[in-house]
Amino acid sequence: MNQLQKISLLSLAPLALILGGCASSGGTRDAAYVDSDGTHTIVSLDQINIQDWSNAADQMVQSLLESGILNRSPEKPAIMVVSRIVNNTTQQVDTDLLTKKIRVALNQSGKVVTTTTYGPGGRAEDPLARETAELEKFQRGDTANMPLPYFSLSGKLLENRAQAGKTKQVTYIFQLSMTEIPTGLAVWEDEVQITKQGQRASVGW
C-alpha cells in the first residue's frame, strides 16, 4: 500500500465511525423522563393515554366545583363515595386512573372527603379501616352509626371508532354523575369527549 492510499483510508475513518454509529442506533431514541401532563407524551389511537385521563379529570373537577352542588351537603366538607364506573370500551383499564385524580382534586379543594369504608355491593374499598372502626365502636359501646356519604359518584367509559382510508379516528367518552343519596337524584352530570385521529402513534401533541 503506497503512502497516498494510507492517507485516503485515514481520512475516511471518521466518516465510517459516524455512519456506523447512525446505523447501530437504528434511528431510536434513548428513554427519558417527560412531564405526564406535558405535550411530549405518546399519543396512540388504540388506548387511553395518561394525558387523556388527566384532561378528562381536570375538566370534570372544574365542572363539578363550578356547579355549586357540593354546598348542598348539610355537613362540610361533603362526604362522597365512589360507586361503579362501567367500562364499555374495548380496553381493559383501571378506572382509578380517572376517579383517583378526581378524588385527590376534590379533597384538596376542601369541599369533599371520600369515604373508603363503603362501596358497591357492601364491599368497602378499605375493609381493614371499616373493621377497625366497627371494633372501636364496639369497645366504646358507641351505638351511633358511622358517618354516611351524602354524594355518590358513578359513571361510564365509552368509545367510538371511525376510519376513512388509512386515517383512523377514535373518540373516548367519559361520563360521570353525582347522585345526592338522600333524594336519589343525579344533581350533577357531565361528559367529556377526547378525539384522536391519525394513521399511527406519535410522540407529542
C-alpha positions as CSV (number, residue, x, y, z in Angstrom):
1,M,0.0,0.0,0.0
2,N,1.5,3.3,-1.0
3,Q,1.5,6.5,1.1
4,L,-1.3,8.1,-0.9
5,Q,-3.6,5.1,-0.2
6,K,-2.8,5.2,3.5
7,I,-3.7,8.9,3.7
8,S,-7.0,8.2,1.9
9,L,-8.0,5.4,4.3
10,L,-7.2,7.5,7.3
11,S,-9.3,10.4,6.0
12,L,-12.3,8.1,5.6
13,A,-12.1,6.6,9.1
14,P,-14.0,9.3,10.9
15,L,-16.8,9.2,8.3
16,A,-17.1,5.4,8.8
17,L,-17.4,5.8,12.6
18,I,-20.2,8.4,12.2
19,L,-22.1,6.2,9.7
20,G,-21.6,3.2,11.9
21,G,-22.9,5.0,14.9
22,C,-26.0,6.0,13.0
23,A,-26.6,2.5,11.7
24,S,-26.3,1.0,15.2
25,S,-28.8,3.4,16.7
26,G,-31.4,2.5,14.1
27,G,-33.0,5.9,14.5
28,T,-34.0,5.0,18.0
29,R,-34.2,7.4,20.9
30,D,-33.0,6.8,24.4
31,A,-35.6,6.7,27.2
32,A,-36.1,9.9,29.1
33,Y,-38.5,11.3,31.6
34,V,-41.2,13.6,30.3
35,D,-43.9,15.6,32.1
36,S,-47.0,13.4,32.4
37,D,-49.2,16.5,31.7
38,G,-46.9,17.9,29.1
39,T,-47.0,17.9,25.3
40,H,-44.3,15.3,24.7
41,T,-46.2,12.3,25.8
42,I,-47.1,9.5,23.4
43,V,-50.4,9.8,21.5
44,S,-51.8,6.4,20.5
45,L,-55.1,5.5,18.8
46,D,-55.6,2.1,20.4
47,Q,-55.6,3.1,24.1
48,I,-56.4,5.9,26.5
49,N,-53.2,7.7,27.2
50,I,-52.2,9.3,30.5
51,Q,-52.9,12.8,29.2
52,D,-56.4,11.7,28.2
53,W,-57.2,10.6,31.8
54,S,-55.7,13.9,33.1
55,N,-57.6,16.1,30.7
56,A,-60.9,14.4,31.4
57,A,-60.4,14.5,35.2
58,D,-59.4,18.2,35.1
59,Q,-62.5,19.2,33.1
60,M,-64.8,17.1,35.3
61,V,-63.4,18.6,38.5
62,Q,-63.7,22.1,37.2
63,S,-67.3,21.5,36.1
64,L,-68.3,19.9,39.4
65,L,-66.8,22.7,41.6
66,E,-68.3,25.4,39.5
67,S,-71.8,23.8,39.7
68,G,-72.0,24.6,43.4
69,I,-73.9,21.3,44.2
70,L,-71.3,20.3,46.8
71,N,-72.6,23.2,49.0
72,R,-75.9,21.3,49.3
73,S,-74.5,18.8,51.8
74,P,-75.5,19.6,55.4
75,E,-72.1,18.6,56.5
76,K,-68.9,20.3,55.4
77,P,-66.9,19.0,53.8
78,A,-69.4,16.8,52.0
79,I,-68.8,13.0,52.3
80,M,-68.6,11.2,48.9
81,V,-68.4,7.6,48.0
82,V,-67.2,6.3,44.6
83,S,-69.7,3.9,43.1
84,R,-69.3,1.9,39.9
85,I,-67.5,3.2,36.8
86,V,-68.6,1.0,34.0
87,N,-66.0,0.4,31.2
88,N,-67.7,-0.1,27.9
89,T,-64.5,0.4,25.8
90,T,-62.6,-2.4,24.0
91,Q,-59.8,-2.0,26.5
92,Q,-59.1,-3.4,29.9
93,V,-58.5,-0.2,32.0
94,D,-58.3,0.7,35.7
95,T,-60.9,3.3,36.2
96,D,-59.0,4.6,39.2
97,L,-56.9,6.4,36.6
98,L,-59.9,8.8,36.3
99,T,-61.6,8.6,39.7
100,K,-58.4,8.9,41.8
101,K,-57.4,12.1,40.1
102,I,-60.9,13.5,40.7
103,R,-60.9,12.4,44.3
104,V,-57.5,13.9,45.0
105,A,-58.5,17.3,43.4
106,L,-61.8,17.4,45.3
107,N,-60.2,16.5,48.6
108,Q,-57.6,19.2,48.1
109,S,-60.4,21.7,47.4
110,G,-61.6,21.2,51.0
111,K,-65.2,20.7,49.8
112,V,-65.2,16.9,49.8
113,V,-63.8,13.9,51.7
114,T,-64.1,10.4,50.3
115,T,-65.2,7.5,52.5
116,T,-63.4,4.3,51.9
117,T,-65.5,2.2,54.3
118,Y,-68.4,2.0,52.0
119,G,-68.6,0.6,48.4
120,P,-70.8,-1.0,45.8
121,G,-72.5,-4.2,47.0
122,G,-71.4,-3.5,50.6
123,R,-67.8,-4.1,49.7
124,A,-65.6,-1.4,51.4
125,E,-62.7,0.0,49.4
126,D,-60.6,-0.3,52.6
127,P,-62.0,-3.4,54.6
128,L,-59.4,-3.0,57.3
129,A,-60.5,0.6,58.0
130,R,-64.1,-0.5,58.3
131,E,-63.4,-3.4,60.5
132,T,-61.2,-1.3,62.8
133,A,-63.9,1.4,63.0
134,E,-66.5,-1.1,63.9
135,L,-64.3,-2.7,66.6
136,E,-63.6,0.7,68.1
137,K,-67.3,1.5,68.2
138,F,-68.0,-1.9,69.9
139,Q,-65.3,-1.3,72.5
140,R,-66.6,2.1,73.3
141,G,-70.1,0.9,73.5
142,D,-71.0,3.5,70.8
143,T,-74.3,2.9,69.2
144,A,-74.1,5.8,66.7
145,N,-73.7,4.9,63.1
146,M,-70.6,5.8,61.2
147,P,-70.9,8.9,59.1
148,L,-72.8,8.1,55.9
149,P,-71.9,9.5,52.4
150,Y,-74.1,12.3,51.1
151,F,-72.9,12.0,47.5
152,S,-72.2,9.1,45.2
153,L,-70.0,9.3,42.1
154,S,-70.7,6.9,39.3
155,G,-70.0,6.9,35.6
156,K,-69.3,5.1,32.3
157,L,-66.4,5.0,29.8
158,L,-67.3,4.6,26.1
159,E,-65.5,4.8,22.7
160,N,-66.5,5.5,19.1
161,R,-64.3,4.5,16.2
162,A,-64.3,5.5,12.6
163,Q,-61.9,5.2,9.6
164,A,-61.5,7.0,6.2
165,G,-58.9,5.4,4.0
166,K,-55.8,4.9,6.1
167,T,-56.8,7.6,8.6
168,K,-58.2,6.2,11.9
169,Q,-60.3,8.2,14.4
170,V,-61.2,7.2,18.0
171,T,-63.3,9.2,20.5
172,Y,-63.2,8.3,24.1
173,I,-66.2,9.4,26.1
174,F,-66.0,10.0,29.8
175,Q,-69.4,10.2,31.6
176,L,-69.9,11.0,35.3
177,S,-72.9,11.6,37.5
178,M,-73.1,12.8,41.1
179,T,-76.1,11.4,43.0
180,E,-77.5,13.1,46.1
181,I,-78.0,9.9,48.2
182,P,-80.9,11.1,50.4
183,T,-83.0,12.0,47.4
184,G,-81.6,9.6,44.9
185,L,-81.4,12.4,42.3
186,A,-78.5,13.0,39.9
187,V,-77.7,16.6,40.9
188,W,-74.7,16.9,38.6
189,E,-73.7,15.2,35.3
190,D,-71.1,15.9,32.7
191,E,-69.5,14.3,29.7
192,V,-66.0,14.8,28.2
193,Q,-65.1,13.7,24.7
194,I,-61.5,13.3,23.6
195,T,-60.9,12.6,19.9
196,K,-57.7,11.4,18.3
197,Q,-57.0,11.0,14.6
198,G,-54.1,9.7,12.6
199,Q,-52.5,6.6,11.0
200,R,-50.1,5.6,13.7
201,A,-48.9,6.5,17.2
202,S,-46.8,9.6,17.6
203,V,-44.8,11.5,20.2
204,G,-46.1,14.9,21.2
205,W,-49.4,16.7,20.7
